[in-house]
Amino acid sequence: MGSIKANLKNTLIPYANLKGEDLTGTKNLEQRQIDQAKGDNRTTILPDYLQYPEHWQ
């Protein structure tokens, strides 16, 4: 997978598959965007200011 270093301000990403992605370099990523996306708490790396959603297992 890869590293996403985009500015996601006001970007709609519902149902996006973020499994295996490193999002630590992403700008303006919000919790609501992560809550709507697919991912997991083993291979998806979030910035420190975000929490892994409960459905990411």
Secondary structure, 3 states (H helix, E strand, C coil): CCECCCECCCCCCCCCECCCCECCCCECCCHHHHHHCECCCCCCECCCCCCCCCCCC
